[in-house]
Amino acid sequence: MGGTENNSLREQVALLPLSPGVYQFLDRSGTIIYVGKAKSLRKRVSSYFVRSKEHSPKVRVLVKQIAAIRHIVVGSETDALLLENSLIKTLQPRYNILLKDDKTYPWIVVRREHFPRVQSTRTLTRDGSQYFGPYGSVMMQHSVLDFIREVVPARTRKPTSTPGRSPGANTRSACNTTSETARGPASDGSPRRSTDGCWRWSFRC
């Protein structure tokens, strides 16, 4: 990278705000090669251009390809995370793929099942389930999960099957167990928390 390009990048970094946002690195052809989020755009982006032994070989290669910097200012670090995730999915920047091992944010998944389970995951699978997120921290994700489990009837575990019994028999057995272990009356069809801590529908089979 020549001296003129170095000076240009230093000027671009110096003009970045200290606000949270998303930054984009472009190569000489104008292609976006990396998208990242930052609590402070100027501090985060400037860290790439400081010689450091902590930089991995992949990051060093990335820095050598940077010819221009773009940025988008947002209202909070959480907004930056959501925008970053959306842009990565849309743009598929080359170096986000190479450095994807540090992009495993937590999600909440509602499984596509007859009695849906609500779970934590870091893997998105095209199985028809609904995914919500990503969340900036596990603590935030757990707070949302706890709230969901308090107000929404849902399972957290797979139903167990009994060898040699038909699916219909298993369903009836599960319903009977729910009615017997649920706290409170089951005749009104409302959800009740069972003794194992899972939400289930309480209805007569």
C-alpha distance (Angstrom), angle and dihedral (degrees) to the residues before:
residue distance angle dihedral
M1 . . .
G2 3.81 . .
G3 3.78 127.3 .
T4 3.82 93.1 -107.1
E5 3.81 91.4 54.4
N6 3.81 90.6 47.1
N7 3.80 91.2 52.8
S8 3.79 91.0 47.5
L9 3.82 91.9 52.3
R10 3.81 92.1 47.2
E11 3.80 89.2 53.1
Q12 3.81 91.5 49.2
V13 3.81 91.5 49.7
A14 3.81 92.0 47.6
L15 3.81 90.4 54.0
L16 3.81 94.0 52.6
P17 3.82 115.2 109.8
L18 3.80 124.1 -119.3
S19 3.81 88.6 -123.2
P20 3.81 126.5 111.7
G21 3.76 115.2 -94.0
V22 3.78 150.3 114.4
Y23 3.80 124.9 -73.2
Q24 3.79 129.0 -159.5
F25 3.79 127.2 -157.5
L26 3.83 117.2 -150.1
D27 3.79 128.5 -164.9
R28 3.84 126.5 -138.1
S29 3.81 91.7 -81.8
G30 3.82 91.6 55.9
T31 3.81 94.0 -108.2
I32 3.81 117.3 143.2
I33 3.80 105.2 -120.2
Y34 3.82 100.6 171.9
V35 3.81 139.1 21.4
G36 3.79 123.0 -166.4
K37 3.79 140.9 168.2
A38 3.79 128.3 -130.2
K39 3.77 140.9 -172.0
S40 3.81 85.8 -149.3
L41 3.79 114.4 20.1
R42 3.80 97.0 -157.8
K43 3.81 94.9 47.4
R44 3.79 94.5 45.5
V45 3.79 97.7 45.5
S46 3.82 93.5 43.7
S47 3.82 89.0 56.8
Y48 3.82 89.4 68.6
F49 3.80 91.6 60.9
V50 3.80 97.2 49.5
R51 3.80 113.6 95.7
S52 3.79 105.0 -115.1
K53 3.78 135.2 164.7
E54 3.80 87.3 -145.1
H55 3.81 91.2 70.3
S56 3.79 111.6 101.2
P57 3.83 119.9 -129.7
K58 3.81 89.2 -106.1
V59 3.81 91.7 55.3
R60 3.80 90.9 49.2
V61 3.80 90.4 52.8
L62 3.81 89.9 48.0
V63 3.82 92.6 52.5
K64 3.81 91.3 52.8
Q65 3.83 89.4 57.3
I66 3.83 96.3 52.1
A67 3.79 114.1 111.1
A68 3.81 100.9 156.7
I69 3.80 140.9 12.8
R70 3.80 129.6 -142.6
H71 3.78 127.4 -176.5
I72 3.80 142.3 -170.4
V73 3.81 120.2 -154.9
V74 3.83 117.2 -142.5
G75 3.78 135.3 -179.8
S76 3.81 100.7 -106.5
E77 3.80 144.7 3.7
T78 3.82 89.2 -102.5
D79 3.81 90.5 55.3
A80 3.80 88.2 50.2
L81 3.81 91.0 53.1
L82 3.81 92.6 50.6
L83 3.80 93.5 46.5
E84 3.81 91.9 46.4
N85 3.80 90.9 52.1
S86 3.80 91.9 48.9
L87 3.81 93.7 48.5
I88 3.80 93.3 47.8
K89 3.80 90.5 52.9
T90 3.82 91.4 47.6
L91 3.81 100.9 40.3
Q92 3.83 100.8 30.6
P93 3.84 92.9 -153.5
R94 3.78 113.2 -153.0
Y95 3.79 97.8 -124.4
N96 3.81 94.9 45.3
I97 3.81 85.5 63.0
L98 3.80 91.9 49.1
L99 3.82 92.8 46.3
K100 3.80 97.0 37.1
D101 3.82 94.2 121.0
D102 3.83 89.5 86.0
K103 3.82 94.3 49.6
T104 3.80 100.8 74.6
Y105 3.80 99.8 124.1
P106 3.81 119.5 175.8
W107 3.81 120.7 -102.5
I108 3.80 135.2 -174.4
V109 3.79 115.0 -125.9
V110 3.80 128.5 -162.8
R111 3.79 103.9 -157.0
R112 3.78 119.5 -131.0
E113 3.79 95.7 -118.5
H114 3.80 137.2 124.8
F115 3.81 88.2 -105.4
P116 3.84 101.2 27.0
R117 3.78 120.9 -136.6
V118 3.81 118.0 -144.3
Q119 3.80 110.2 -146.7
S120 3.79 146.6 160.7
T121 3.80 117.8 -108.5
R122 3.79 142.6 165.1
T123 3.80 93.9 -163.9
L124 3.80 123.7 78.8
T125 3.80 112.4 -151.5
R126 3.80 126.4 -175.2
D127 3.80 94.4 -126.4
G128 3.80 100.5 122.9
S129 3.81 93.8 -96.7
Q130 3.81 121.9 133.0
Y131 3.81 118.4 -112.6
F132 3.80 125.8 -160.9
G133 3.79 123.7 -167.5
P134 2.89 150.2 -17.9
Y135 3.81 99.0 -124.4
G136 3.77 122.8 -153.3
S137 3.80 93.1 -137.4
V138 3.79 138.9 17.0
M139 3.82 89.4 -123.7
M140 3.81 90.9 59.1
Q141 3.80 90.9 47.4
H142 3.81 92.7 49.8
S143 3.82 91.0 50.3
V144 3.81 90.0 55.6
L145 3.82 91.6 45.5
D146 3.81 91.7 51.2
F147 3.81 90.2 50.6
I148 3.81 92.6 48.7
R149 3.79 92.1 50.1
E150 3.79 90.5 51.5
V151 3.80 96.8 53.5
V152 3.82 107.9 22.2
P153 3.82 126.8 66.1
A154 3.79 105.2 -124.7
R155 3.79 142.4 136.6
T156 3.80 126.1 -118.9
R157 3.82 98.1 -170.5
K158 3.77 137.0 51.6
P159 3.82 115.8 -102.6
T160 3.78 114.0 -105.5
S161 3.79 119.5 -125.8
T162 3.78 127.7 -147.7
P163 3.85 115.9 -131.4
G164 3.78 113.4 -113.5
R165 3.80 95.3 18.2
S166 3.79 125.7 112.5
P167 3.84 121.0 -114.9
G168 3.78 89.1 -108.9
A169 3.79 90.8 55.3
N170 3.78 91.4 49.5
T171 3.80 91.1 50.9
R172 3.76 92.3 50.6
S173 3.80 91.2 47.2
A174 3.80 90.8 51.9
C175 3.80 90.9 49.0
N176 3.79 92.3 49.4
T177 3.80 91.1 49.8
T178 3.78 90.3 50.7
S179 3.77 92.7 52.1
E180 3.79 92.5 47.5
T181 3.81 97.5 46.7
A182 3.79 100.8 35.8
R183 3.77 117.2 109.7
G184 3.75 110.1 -119.5
P185 3.81 132.5 7.5
A186 3.79 117.9 -32.0
S187 3.78 99.6 -164.1
D188 3.82 97.0 90.1
G189 3.79 94.8 61.9
S190 3.83 93.6 -120.7
P191 3.82 124.6 139.8
R192 3.81 118.2 -95.5
R193 3.80 131.7 -175.3
S194 3.80 110.8 -115.0
T195 3.79 124.6 -142.6
D196 3.82 91.9 -97.4
G197 3.82 90.1 63.0
C198 3.83 96.2 -109.0
W199 3.78 125.8 124.7
R200 3.77 114.8 -121.9
W201 3.76 137.9 167.8
S202 3.78 110.5 -100.7
F203 3.79 109.3 -148.9
R204 3.75 138.2 133.1
C205 3.82 115.9 -96.8
